């Protein structure tokens, strides 16, 4: 049986990854989740991989306010245009966003222009109560979450980080000594008053965004120096005019006019690099171009990075947009401040994504029901695994010596110590937590000063000296060693 999102959600909650909807003890409000001890470690690892990748490409992290006065959102277009079209069930009164209903329940259908008409033709019933008829009147819902600054200043929680990232533009220009391109990124909370949040953290009301913004002049997009290093690299591209994914290198994609500029092509590649760094399997990634009627009016080009999950199929994970000079011109017009470099308004290339969906995708892709072991094995990339090592004593009588091994590892590697139950049960628990390596101290360890190290994915074991243990595990995690080559095999 294929994995369902409900099964994945229950597993994530039971193993300390993601709890909710929160507050659970009061019945929960959909769209709000808590990252438990394991989930927070995973999320930290994902966000650190994002930071490391952006920083490697000379992009600087900033942190901006999450609340801004009403004028900001009027100028950005969010206040008037950040709405969803929805329909309501006559019976249970559940509300559903039109496009997401079609996307979720008819994934192989190209989004129809007449969304209501399509659902009527399908005789579509309410997914919530399973039988209710819809009121086919399309209604609009604004996604902005309103608040108040002080006594009476109208304000809103930000629905994304991009707008708040643009506002200090003049400060960036001074910091960069007026030299472009210049890149910044931001990782932080955003809020959307979604009508019907579901699919766990895929569609939440509070979520963590991670967005990169590259400021450059319009003519710099055509010939972009960093492009030279990646121009022969291939990406899985699903052009809006095509019926299949094509593996094309970036030079070929430009020649076929799938992509418009070297800078934009490089930005797509950076997005691919980000998701590989986060541990997403390369074979599960594709880029899908927005069709002309889907693309935002201000965008010169727009592609989504999508990831195939066991439980949900293809899920949008990131949007890569050439926003041209639209945003800076808008804020220049209403703020009366010249947001220019050398008399010209720069363009913006944007990577808009977050850390919640990749976290869920990692759990989904790692989830393996191992029939031979009789338990779930979370086969996650060791670099992203929340806990790297489990240290066990064969019997509690060896607890003191085992704890010395634990102390040796814990300083540099996130490690747990477990004396409870049989070693087999402890192995099963560690498999479900995604711990890549387990170390067992036994009676032979007292004599040979070695321990048994077990590989999560293969369940094979090797005997290694305690003095070399920390370095061996560090090398295994970083991919600098192969498990079958370390120490000696255990029969």
C-alpha positions in Angstrom: 0.0 0.0 0.0 1.3 3.5 -0.8 2.2 5.8 2.0 -0.5 8.3 2.8 -0.1 11.8 4.2 -2.1 10.8 7.3 0.2 7.9 7.9 3.2 10.1 7.5 1.8 12.7 9.8 1.1 10.2 12.5 4.6 8.7 12.2 6.1 12.2 12.3 4.2 13.0 15.5 4.9 9.7 17.2 8.6 9.9 16.6 9.0 13.5 17.8 9.2 15.3 14.5 6.0 17.3 13.9 3.1 17.7 16.3 -0.3 19.2 15.6 -2.4 20.9 14.5 -1.7 22.9 17.6 -2.8 23.4 20.3 -3.6 19.7 20.4 -4.9 19.8 24.0 -7.6 22.3 22.9 -8.6 20.5 19.8 -6.1 22.1 17.4 -6.3 24.9 14.8 -5.5 23.7 11.3 -2.4 25.3 9.8 -0.3 25.5 13.0 2.4 23.0 13.9 5.1 22.4 16.5 8.4 20.9 15.6 9.3 18.4 18.3 12.8 17.5 19.5 13.7 15.5 16.4 11.8 17.8 14.0 13.6 20.9 15.3 17.0 19.3 14.8 16.0 18.3 11.3 14.7 21.8 10.5 17.9 23.3 11.8 19.9 21.0 9.6 17.8 21.9 6.5 18.1 25.7 7.3 21.9 25.4 7.9 22.2 23.7 4.5 20.3 26.6 2.9 22.6 29.1 4.7 25.8 27.2 3.7 24.7 27.1 0.0 23.6 30.7 -0.3 26.7 31.9 1.5 29.0 29.9 -0.8 27.6 31.9 -3.6 28.3 35.3 -2.0 24.8 35.9 -0.8 24.3 37.6 2.6 21.7 36.7 5.2 19.4 39.5 6.6 16.6 39.4 9.1 13.7 41.8 8.6 10.5 42.6 10.6 7.6 40.2 10.3 5.0 43.0 10.7 4.8 46.0 8.4 2.3 48.9 8.2 -0.6 48.8 5.8 1.1 51.1 3.2 3.8 48.5 2.5 1.2 45.8 1.5 -0.9 48.2 -0.6 2.2 49.1 -2.6 3.3 45.5 -3.0 -0.1 44.5 -4.3 -0.8 42.0 -1.5 -3.6 43.9 0.1 -5.8 44.1 -3.0 -4.7 41.1 -4.9 -3.5 38.4 -2.4 -6.7 36.5 -2.5 -7.9 32.9 -3.1 -11.1 31.8 -5.0 -13.0 29.3 -3.0 -16.3 27.3 -2.9 -18.2 26.1 0.1 -20.0 22.8 0.8 -23.7 23.2 1.4 -23.7 20.4 4.0 -20.6 20.6 6.2 -19.7 24.2 5.3 -16.1 23.2 4.5 -14.4 25.7 2.2 -11.9 24.8 -0.5 -9.6 26.7 -2.7 -10.6 26.0 -6.3 -7.2 25.5 -7.9 -5.9 23.3 -5.1 -8.9 21.1 -5.3 -8.2 20.3 -8.9 -4.5 20.1 -8.4 -4.9 17.6 -5.5 -7.7 15.4 -6.9 -6.9 15.6 -10.6 -3.1 15.8 -10.7 -2.8 14.7 -14.3 -5.2 17.4 -15.6 -4.0 20.7 -16.9 -5.6 23.5 -14.9 -8.8 24.4 -16.8 -9.7 28.0 -17.4 -13.2 27.4 -16.1 -12.4 25.6 -12.8 -15.9 25.6 -11.5 -17.3 24.2 -14.8 -14.7 21.4 -14.7 -15.7 20.3 -11.1 -19.4 20.5 -12.0 -18.7 18.2 -15.0 -16.9 15.8 -12.8 -19.9 15.7 -10.4 -17.3 16.5 -7.7 -18.4 15.9 -4.1 -17.1 17.5 -0.9 -13.9 15.7 0.2 -14.6 16.6 3.8 -18.0 15.0 4.3 -17.7 12.8 1.2 -21.2 13.4 0.0 -22.1 17.1 0.3 -23.0 19.2 -2.7 -21.1 22.4 -3.3 -22.6 25.9 -3.5 -20.9 26.7 -6.8 -20.8 30.5 -6.1 -17.1 31.5 -6.2 -16.1 33.7 -3.3 -12.9 35.6 -2.6 -10.8 35.4 0.5 -7.9 37.7 1.4 -5.0 35.8 2.9 -3.5 38.6 4.8 -3.4 38.4 8.6 -4.3 41.8 10.1 -2.9 43.3 13.3 -2.4 46.7 14.9 0.8 48.6 15.8 0.4 50.7 18.9 -3.1 52.1 19.4 -4.5 52.4 15.9 -1.9 51.9 13.2 -3.2 49.3 10.7 -0.6 46.6 9.9 -0.3 43.1 8.6 1.8 40.0 9.3 4.0 39.4 6.3 2.7 36.7 3.9 6.2 36.2 2.5 9.7 37.5 3.2 10.4 39.0 -0.2 8.7 42.4 0.3 10.4 43.0 3.6 13.7 42.0 2.0 13.4 44.7 -0.7 12.7 47.6 1.6 16.3 48.2 2.9 17.6 48.2 -0.7 19.5 51.5 -0.3 21.3 50.1 2.7 22.4 47.1 0.6 23.7 49.4 -2.1 25.9 51.2 0.3 27.1 48.0 1.9 28.0 46.6 -1.6 29.7 49.9 -2.5 27.2 50.3 -5.4 28.5 47.2 -7.1 25.9 44.8 -8.6 25.1 41.9 -8.8 24.4 41.7 -5.0 22.5 38.9 -3.3 20.7 38.6 0.0 18.5 35.9 1.6 16.2 35.7 4.5 15.0 32.7 6.6 12.0 33.6 8.8 8.3 33.3 9.7 5.5 34.3 7.3 1.7 34.0 7.7 -1.2 33.3 5.4 -4.8 33.0 6.5 -5.4 29.9 4.4 -9.0 28.8 4.0 -8.4 25.1 4.4 -4.9 24.2 5.4 -4.1 20.5 5.0 -1.4 18.0 3.9 0.4 18.6 7.2 2.9 21.4 6.9 2.6 21.7 3.1 -0.1 24.3 3.4 0.1 26.1 6.8 -1.0 29.4 8.2 2.3 30.0 9.9 5.4 28.7 8.1 9.1 29.4 7.6 10.2 30.9 4.4 13.7 31.0 2.9 14.0 33.4 0.0 17.0 34.6 -2.0 16.9 37.8 -3.9 19.6 38.8 -6.5 19.8 42.5 -7.4 21.4 43.1 -10.8 21.0 45.5 -13.8 18.9 44.4 -16.7 21.8 44.1 -19.1 23.8 42.0 -16.6 21.3 39.2 -17.0 22.4 38.5 -20.5 26.0 37.8 -19.8 26.5 36.5 -16.3 29.9 35.4 -15.1 28.9 32.6 -12.7 26.9 31.0 -15.5 30.2 29.8 -17.0 30.8 27.3 -14.2 27.4 25.6 -14.6 26.6 26.0 -18.2 27.2 22.3 -19.0 25.2 21.0 -16.1 21.8 19.4 -16.8 18.5 20.1 -15.2 15.1 18.3 -15.6 13.0 20.9 -17.3 9.3 20.6 -18.0 8.6 23.5 -20.4 5.0 24.7 -20.6 4.9 23.8 -24.3 6.2 20.2 -23.8 4.5 17.1 -22.6 7.5 15.6 -20.8 10.5 16.4 -18.7 13.7 17.0 -20.7 17.2 16.6 -19.3 19.0 19.6 -20.8 22.2 21.4 -19.9 21.8 25.1 -19.4 23.4 26.1 -22.7 20.9 23.9 -24.6 18.0 25.3 -22.6 19.0 28.8 -23.6 19.4 27.8 -27.3 15.9 26.3 -27.3 14.7 29.5 -25.7 13.3 27.6 -22.7 15.3 30.1 -20.6 15.8 33.8 -21.4 19.1 34.7 -19.8 22.3 33.3 -18.4 21.5 34.9 -15.0 18.1 33.3 -14.8 19.5 29.9 -15.9 22.2 30.2 -13.1 19.4 31.0 -10.6 17.6 27.8 -11.6 20.8 25.8 -11.1 21.3 27.4 -7.6 17.8 26.3 -6.7 18.6 22.7 -7.7 21.8 22.9 -5.7 19.9 24.1 -2.7 17.5 21.1 -2.8 20.4 18.6 -3.2 22.1 20.2 -0.2 18.9 19.8 1.8 19.1 16.1 1.1 16.2 15.8 -1.5 16.8 12.9 -3.9 17.9 14.3 -7.4 15.7 11.8 -9.2 12.6 13.2 -7.5 13.2 16.8 -8.7 11.8 18.6 -11.8 11.4 22.2 -12.9 8.0 23.1 -14.3 7.6 26.4 -16.2 4.5 28.5 -15.6 2.3 28.8 -18.7 1.6 32.4 -20.0 -1.8 32.5 -18.4 -0.4 31.2 -15.1 2.6 33.6 -14.8 2.4 36.7 -12.6 1.9 39.9 -14.6 5.2 41.3 -13.4 7.3 38.2 -14.1 9.4 37.9 -17.2 9.8 34.2 -16.5 8.7 31.8 -13.7 9.5 28.2 -13.0 8.6 26.0 -10.0 10.8 23.4 -8.6 8.6 20.4 -7.7 9.5 17.3 -5.7 7.8 13.9 -6.0 6.7 12.5 -2.6 5.5 9.0 -1.9 2.4 10.4 -0.1 1.4 13.3 -2.3 3.0 12.9 -5.7 4.5 16.1 -7.2 4.5 19.0 -4.8 5.6 22.6 -5.5 8.6 23.4 -3.4 10.1 26.6 -4.8 9.2 29.4 -7.2 12.0 31.0 -9.3 11.0 34.3 -10.7 12.5 37.0 -12.9 10.6 39.9 -11.2 12.3 42.5 -13.5 12.4 46.0 -12.0 8.7 45.9 -10.9 9.2 45.8 -7.1 11.8 48.5 -6.7 9.9 50.8 -9.1 6.7 50.3 -7.1 8.4 51.2 -3.8 10.2 54.1 -5.4 6.9 55.5 -6.7 5.1 55.4 -3.4 8.0 56.1 -1.0 9.4 59.0 -3.1 12.9 57.6 -2.6 15.1 56.8 -5.6 15.9 53.1 -5.5 18.5 53.1 -8.2 22.1 52.4 -9.0 23.9 54.6 -11.5 20.5 56.2 -12.4 18.9 52.9 -13.3 16.5 50.7 -11.4 17.9 47.2 -10.8 16.1 44.0 -11.6 15.4 41.2 -9.1 15.8 37.4 -9.6 14.0 35.6 -6.8 14.1 32.1 -5.3 11.0 31.7 -3.1 10.7 28.6 -1.0 10.8 27.5 2.7 12.1 24.9 5.1 8.8 23.2 6.1 8.0 21.5 2.8 11.6 20.1 2.4 11.5 18.8 6.0 8.3 16.9 5.2 9.7 15.7 1.9 12.8 14.3 3.6 10.6 12.3 6.0 8.4 11.2 3.1 11.3 10.1 0.9 13.2 8.4 3.8 10.2 6.5 5.1 10.8 2.8 4.3 8.6 -0.1 5.5 11.2 -2.8 5.9 9.4 -6.2 5.9 12.5 -8.1 6.8 13.1 -6.1 9.9 9.5 -5.7 10.7 9.8 -1.9 11.4 10.0 1.4 9.7 13.5 2.5 8.6 14.0 6.3 8.1 16.7 6.2 5.4 17.7 9.8 5.5 20.9 11.4 4.3 23.3 11.1 7.3 24.2 14.8 6.9 20.6 15.8 7.5 19.7 13.2 10.1 18.7 14.9 13.4 20.7 12.4 15.5 23.9 11.0 14.0 24.8 8.2 16.5 23.2 5.9 19.0 25.4 4.5 21.7 24.3 1.2 23.4 25.6 -1.0 26.1 25.1 -4.7 25.4 23.9 -5.1 29.0 23.4 -2.5 31.8 26.4 -3.9 33.7 28.6 -2.2 31.0 26.8 1.2 31.4 29.8 3.0 32.9 32.2 2.1 30.1 29.5 2.7 27.4 28.9 6.2 28.8 32.6 7.0 28.3 32.2 6.2 24.6 29.1 8.4 24.6 31.0 11.3 26.1 33.7 10.8 23.5 31.2 11.4 20.6 28.6 13.7 22.0 30.7 16.9 21.9 31.0 16.9 18.1 28.3 14.5 17.0 24.6 14.7 18.0 24.4 11.4 20.0 21.9 9.6 22.1 22.6 7.0 24.9 20.2 4.1 25.3 20.4 1.2 27.8 16.7 0.2 27.8 15.5 -3.1 26.3 17.3 -5.6 24.1 19.8 -4.4 21.5 17.5 -5.5 18.8 14.7 -3.2 20.1 17.1 -0.4 20.4 18.2 -0.9 16.8 14.5 -0.7 15.7 14.0 2.5 17.7 17.1 4.1 16.1 16.0 3.0 12.6 12.7 4.8 13.1 14.5 7.9 14.3 16.7 7.8 11.2 19.9 7.5 13.2 22.5 6.4 10.6 25.0 4.7 12.9 24.7 2.8 16.2 27.6 1.8 18.4 27.5 -1.1 20.8 29.9 -1.6 23.7 30.1 -5.3 24.7 32.2 -7.6 26.9 34.9 -8.0 24.2 35.2 -4.2 24.2 36.8 -4.5 27.7 39.6 -6.5 26.2 40.1 -5.3 22.6 39.2 -1.6 23.1 36.9 -1.8 20.1 33.1 -1.4 19.5 30.6 -2.7 17.0 29.3 0.0 14.6 26.0 -0.8 12.8 24.9 0.8 9.5 21.2 1.8 9.5 20.5 1.2 5.8 22.2 -2.1 5.3 22.0 -3.3 9.0 25.6 -4.6 8.5 28.1 -4.3 11.3 31.8 -3.6 11.6 34.3 -3.7 14.5 36.3 -0.5 14.9 38.9 0.7 17.6 37.4 3.2 20.1 40.4 5.5 19.4 39.4 5.8 15.8 35.6 5.8 16.3 34.9 9.5 16.2 36.8 10.2 13.0 35.4 7.1 11.3 31.8 8.2 12.0 32.6 11.8 11.0 34.0 10.5 7.7 31.0 8.3 7.1 28.6 11.1 7.6 30.4 13.5 5.3 30.8 10.8 2.7 34.6 10.6 3.0 34.5 6.9 4.0 32.6 3.8 2.8 31.0 1.6 5.6 32.1 -1.7 4.0 35.8 -0.5 4.2 36.0 0.6 7.8 37.3 -1.7 10.6 36.6 -5.4 10.3 33.4 -7.2 9.5 31.3 -8.8 12.2 30.1 -12.3 11.4 
